[in-house]
Amino acid sequence: MKKVVKVLAVCFLAITSLLFLTENKASAKTNEKVYKTYSPSSEKSKFPIKLSNSLVIDITSNKEPVIKKGGRAIWQGVGGWSSSEISFTVTKTNDTYLYYKTGAGGTETVEVIGVNRNGKIFMNKAFGGDGAGMHARFVSSSIIEIGIEEYSPYYDGSTASKHSGSFKSKFYQLYVKGSAKEIAYFDSTFASLAKKGQLKWVPGALGMSFSNLKSAVQDPYARQEMAEHYNFYYTALGNYGFYYNNDYSKAIKSNAKVRGVFRTSDLHGNRKSLRPYFRKQFGKEVLSYGNHMDVYRVGKYYLGVQYFDEDTVHLNLTTENVFR
């Protein structure tokens, strides 16, 4: 089941582009920034990168990430595997968080390092899971998303057969005391953004033009496909639906408007625990299908909440009720 989008005001589009720019997101009033995800193996030439707090992120000749202060290495990752990736931030208080995802022996882990502007390490925490793989990204300068990949239903014990491409995420607030606390995705901010045509921590918005969406997402590996209800633009950070072209081609025109916004990674939750929240924020469901789908009127938009198994939620935000 898929989704659509409605037009937002010009001023809102400008704000959206600034809030969700994923290449190198920076605040106009502070040095706060979230850098894009890099591959140490294939993007070594883009380093070193000097941060605004005077720390330097570099890659060794063995393709291992390094954090430096005053020319001295204060932390160095181990590995250099071709599947490794890193991203890093500068917070409002000039601290830096860096995550390093590695895949030694076919088992992926995410290591999170916290360093203050003086070069003191205050966090070194590893996230692991029992899934087929892992996904990580900073949704803000001090909040990280960690996703665990489900095993393919065709998994036969081999590495090649285990990946499904389906992830389920949790979110963690990172603290300078070295701790990480899981935080809720569904809160008042989620409700407020949904009424404006946005999904929390997903770039873009309903009504945004395709050209502006590409600038906000900046995913070089994004692809366009025709599917049920829409022409889809699939990216690492979100999936987006557009009306079909008159000639039914899959190419999306630059002025086409987003009609649906969907999370690429599912969330933890079930109908029993989440229905009270959604009803409080949006009122009773306008549609329900068995035990797996609830649809809510969210301002002038529609939010489809799909429930799978006992602890999996998928979100669809659209301009029209495509769920009937």
C-alpha positions as CSV (number, residue, x, y, z in Angstrom):
1,M,0.0,0.0,0.0
2,K,1.4,3.4,-0.9
3,K,0.8,7.2,-0.5
4,V,0.6,10.8,-1.9
5,V,1.2,14.6,-1.2
6,K,-0.4,18.2,-1.1
7,V,1.0,21.7,-1.7
8,L,2.7,23.6,1.1
9,A,3.3,27.4,1.4
10,V,6.5,28.8,-0.2
11,C,7.9,30.0,3.2
12,F,7.3,26.5,4.6
13,L,9.3,25.0,1.7
14,A,12.2,27.2,2.5
15,I,12.2,26.3,6.1
16,T,11.9,22.6,5.2
17,S,14.9,22.7,3.0
18,L,17.0,24.3,5.7
19,L,15.8,21.9,8.4
20,F,16.3,18.7,6.5
21,L,19.3,19.3,4.3
22,T,21.2,16.0,4.6
23,E,24.5,16.8,3.0
24,N,26.0,19.0,5.6
25,K,23.2,20.5,7.9
26,A,24.2,23.6,9.7
27,S,22.4,26.1,12.0
28,A,22.5,29.7,11.0
29,K,23.0,30.8,14.6
30,T,25.4,28.1,15.8
31,N,28.1,25.8,14.6
32,E,25.7,22.8,14.9
33,K,26.1,20.5,12.0
34,V,25.4,16.9,10.8
35,Y,27.7,15.7,8.1
36,K,26.6,13.2,5.4
37,T,27.6,9.5,5.5
38,Y,31.0,8.7,4.0
39,S,32.6,5.5,2.9
40,P,36.2,5.4,4.1
41,S,36.9,2.8,1.4
42,S,35.7,4.8,-1.6
43,E,35.8,8.4,-0.4
44,K,39.2,8.7,1.3
45,S,40.1,11.5,-1.1
46,K,37.5,13.8,0.6
47,F,39.5,13.8,3.9
48,P,40.8,15.3,6.1
49,I,37.8,17.3,7.1
50,K,38.4,20.1,9.7
51,L,35.4,20.7,12.0
52,S,34.3,24.1,13.4
53,N,35.4,22.9,16.9
54,S,39.0,22.4,15.7
55,L,38.8,18.6,15.6
56,V,39.8,16.9,12.4
57,I,38.3,13.7,10.9
58,D,40.7,11.8,8.6
59,I,41.1,8.4,7.0
60,T,44.3,6.3,7.3
61,S,46.1,4.5,4.5
62,N,44.4,1.4,5.7
63,K,41.0,3.1,5.3
64,E,40.3,3.5,9.0
65,P,38.7,6.6,10.4
66,V,40.7,8.8,12.8
67,I,39.8,11.7,15.1
68,K,42.6,14.2,15.5
69,K,43.2,17.2,17.8
70,G,46.2,19.4,17.1
71,G,47.7,16.9,14.7
72,R,47.5,14.1,17.2
73,A,45.3,11.1,16.8
74,I,43.0,10.7,19.8
75,W,40.9,7.9,18.4
76,Q,41.3,5.5,15.5
77,G,38.8,2.9,14.3
78,V,39.8,-0.7,13.5
79,G,38.9,-2.5,10.4
80,G,38.9,-0.7,7.0
81,W,36.3,-3.1,5.5
82,S,34.8,-2.1,2.2
83,S,31.3,-2.0,3.7
84,S,32.4,0.4,6.5
85,E,30.8,3.9,6.8
86,I,31.1,6.9,9.0
87,S,29.2,10.1,9.8
88,F,29.9,12.8,12.4
89,T,28.5,15.9,14.0
90,V,29.2,19.1,15.8
91,T,26.7,20.0,18.6
92,K,25.6,23.3,19.9
93,T,28.1,22.9,22.7
94,N,31.0,22.1,20.2
95,D,31.2,18.4,21.1
96,T,31.5,15.9,18.3
97,Y,29.8,12.5,17.8
98,L,31.1,10.1,15.2
99,Y,29.6,6.7,14.3
100,Y,31.6,4.0,12.6
101,K,29.7,1.0,11.1
102,T,31.8,-2.0,10.3
103,G,31.1,-5.5,9.2
104,A,33.9,-7.8,10.4
105,G,33.2,-11.4,9.8
106,G,29.8,-10.6,8.2
107,T,28.4,-9.2,11.5
108,E,27.8,-5.5,11.5
109,T,28.2,-3.2,14.5
110,V,27.9,0.5,15.1
111,E,30.5,2.2,17.3
112,V,29.7,5.7,18.5
113,I,32.5,8.0,19.8
114,G,31.9,11.2,21.7
115,V,34.7,13.8,21.9
116,N,34.7,17.3,23.3
117,R,36.4,20.3,21.7
118,N,39.5,19.8,23.8
119,G,40.0,16.3,22.5
120,K,38.7,14.4,25.5
121,I,36.8,11.2,24.7
122,F,33.6,10.9,26.8
123,M,31.8,8.2,24.9
124,N,32.8,4.9,23.3
125,K,29.7,2.8,22.9
126,A,28.9,-0.1,20.6
127,F,25.5,-1.0,19.2
128,G,24.9,-4.5,17.9
129,G,22.0,-6.7,17.0
130,D,20.9,-10.2,16.0
131,G,19.7,-9.1,12.6
132,A,21.1,-9.6,9.1
133,G,22.7,-6.1,9.1
134,M,22.5,-2.6,10.6
135,H,21.6,0.9,9.6
136,A,22.7,4.1,11.3
137,R,22.3,7.8,10.8
138,F,22.3,11.0,12.9
139,V,18.9,12.6,12.8
140,S,20.3,15.5,14.8
141,S,23.7,16.5,16.1
142,S,23.1,14.4,19.3
143,I,20.4,11.9,18.3
144,I,21.2,8.7,16.4
145,E,18.9,6.3,14.6
146,I,19.9,2.6,14.8
147,G,18.1,0.1,12.6
148,I,18.3,-3.7,12.6
149,E,17.8,-5.5,9.4
150,E,15.4,-8.4,9.3
151,Y,16.6,-11.7,7.8
152,S,15.4,-12.6,4.3
153,P,12.6,-15.2,4.3
154,Y,14.9,-17.0,1.8
155,Y,17.9,-17.1,4.2
156,D,19.6,-20.5,3.8
157,G,22.6,-19.8,6.1
158,S,24.8,-18.1,3.5
159,T,25.9,-14.5,3.7
160,A,24.5,-13.8,0.2
161,S,21.0,-14.9,1.1
162,K,20.5,-13.2,4.5
163,H,19.7,-9.6,3.5
164,S,16.0,-8.5,3.2
165,G,16.6,-4.7,2.9
166,S,13.9,-4.3,5.6
167,F,15.0,-2.4,8.8
168,K,13.3,-1.5,12.1
169,S,14.7,1.5,14.0
170,K,15.1,2.9,17.4
171,F,16.4,6.3,18.4
172,Y,18.9,7.3,21.1
173,Q,19.7,10.6,22.7
174,L,23.5,10.9,23.2
175,Y,24.9,12.6,26.3
176,V,28.2,14.1,27.2
177,K,28.4,11.9,30.3
178,G,28.8,9.0,28.0
179,S,25.3,7.5,28.1
180,A,22.7,6.9,25.4
181,K,19.0,6.9,26.2
182,E,16.3,5.5,23.9
183,I,13.7,8.1,23.1
184,A,10.2,7.9,21.7
185,Y,9.5,8.6,18.0
186,F,5.8,9.3,18.6
187,D,5.4,12.5,20.5
188,S,4.0,16.0,20.2
189,T,6.6,16.9,17.6
190,F,5.6,14.0,15.4
191,A,1.9,15.1,15.5
192,S,2.8,18.7,14.8
193,L,4.9,17.9,11.8
194,A,2.4,15.4,10.4
195,K,-0.2,18.1,10.3
196,K,2.2,20.1,8.1
197,G,2.8,17.3,5.7
198,Q,6.1,16.0,7.2
199,L,7.2,12.8,8.8
200,K,9.5,13.3,11.8
201,W,13.2,12.9,10.8
202,V,12.4,12.2,7.2
203,P,13.5,15.0,4.8
204,G,11.0,16.7,2.5
205,A,7.3,17.4,2.7
206,L,4.0,16.9,1.0
207,G,3.6,19.5,-1.7
208,M,7.3,20.0,-2.2
209,S,8.4,20.0,-5.9
210,F,10.6,17.2,-7.1
211,S,13.5,19.6,-7.8
212,N,13.4,21.0,-4.2
213,L,13.1,17.5,-2.8
214,K,16.2,16.3,-4.6
215,S,18.1,19.3,-3.1
216,A,16.9,18.4,0.4
217,V,17.6,14.7,0.1
218,Q,20.8,14.8,-1.9
219,D,21.1,11.0,-2.4
220,P,23.3,10.1,-5.3
221,Y,21.9,6.5,-5.3
222,A,18.2,7.5,-5.3
223,R,16.1,5.8,-8.0
224,Q,12.7,6.3,-9.7
225,E,10.2,3.5,-10.2
226,M,6.6,3.1,-11.1
227,A,4.6,1.3,-8.5
228,E,1.1,1.0,-7.1
229,H,-0.7,4.4,-6.8
230,Y,2.5,6.5,-7.7
231,N,5.7,7.1,-9.4
232,F,8.1,6.6,-6.5
233,Y,11.4,8.2,-5.7
234,Y,13.3,5.8,-3.5
235,T,16.1,7.2,-1.3
236,A,18.0,6.1,1.8
237,L,16.2,8.6,4.0
238,G,12.6,8.3,2.8
239,N,10.4,7.2,-0.1
240,Y,8.2,9.7,-2.0
241,G,5.2,9.3,-4.2
242,F,4.2,11.4,-7.2
243,Y,1.2,11.3,-9.5
244,Y,1.6,9.1,-12.6
245,N,2.6,10.9,-15.8
246,N,0.1,11.1,-18.6
247,D,2.2,8.8,-20.7
248,Y,2.8,6.5,-17.7
249,S,6.5,6.9,-17.9
250,K,8.4,6.6,-14.6
251,A,10.5,9.8,-15.1
252,I,9.4,12.4,-12.5
253,K,9.1,16.0,-13.8
254,S,11.0,18.7,-11.9
255,N,7.8,20.6,-11.0
256,A,5.9,17.5,-9.9
257,K,4.6,17.7,-6.3
258,V,5.2,15.2,-3.6
259,R,1.9,13.3,-2.9
260,G,3.2,10.7,-0.4
261,V,6.0,10.5,2.2
262,F,7.0,7.2,3.6
263,R,9.7,6.1,6.1
264,T,12.2,3.6,4.6
265,S,12.8,2.0,8.0
266,D,10.0,0.6,10.1
267,L,9.5,1.4,13.8
268,H,8.8,-0.5,17.0
269,G,5.2,-0.6,18.3
270,N,1.8,-2.2,18.1
271,R,-1.8,-1.2,17.8
272,K,-2.6,-1.7,21.5
273,S,0.1,0.7,22.6
274,L,-0.1,3.3,19.8
275,R,-3.8,3.7,19.2
276,P,-4.4,5.8,22.3
277,Y,-1.6,8.2,21.2
278,F,-3.0,8.5,17.6
279,R,-6.5,9.0,18.8
280,K,-5.5,11.7,21.3
281,Q,-3.6,13.6,18.6
282,F,-5.8,13.1,15.5
283,G,-9.2,11.7,16.7
284,K,-10.8,8.4,15.8
285,E,-9.7,6.4,12.7
286,V,-11.4,7.3,9.5
287,L,-10.7,3.8,8.2
288,S,-9.5,0.5,9.7
289,Y,-8.7,-2.7,8.1
290,G,-8.7,-5.8,10.3
291,N,-5.8,-5.7,12.7
292,H,-3.2,-4.4,10.4
293,M,-4.2,-0.8,9.2
294,D,-5.5,2.4,10.7
295,V,-6.0,5.6,8.8
296,Y,-6.3,9.1,10.5
297,R,-7.2,12.5,9.1
298,V,-4.2,14.7,10.0
299,G,-5.2,18.3,9.2
300,K,-5.7,18.2,5.5
301,Y,-3.7,15.0,5.0
302,Y,-4.0,11.3,5.7
303,L,-1.8,9.2,7.9
304,G,-1.8,5.4,7.3
305,V,-0.4,3.3,10.1
306,Q,0.3,-0.3,9.2
307,Y,1.0,-2.9,11.8
308,F,3.0,-6.0,11.1
309,D,3.6,-9.0,13.5
310,E,3.6,-8.0,17.2
311,D,6.1,-5.1,17.1
312,T,6.4,-3.4,13.7
313,V,4.9,-0.2,12.5
314,H,5.1,1.3,9.0
315,L,4.0,4.9,8.3
316,N,2.4,6.4,5.2
317,L,1.6,10.2,5.0
318,T,-0.4,11.2,1.9
319,T,-2.4,14.1,0.5
320,E,-5.4,11.8,-0.3
321,N,-7.0,8.8,1.3
322,V,-5.5,6.2,-1.0
323,F,-6.2,3.4,1.5
324,R,-9.9,2.9,0.7
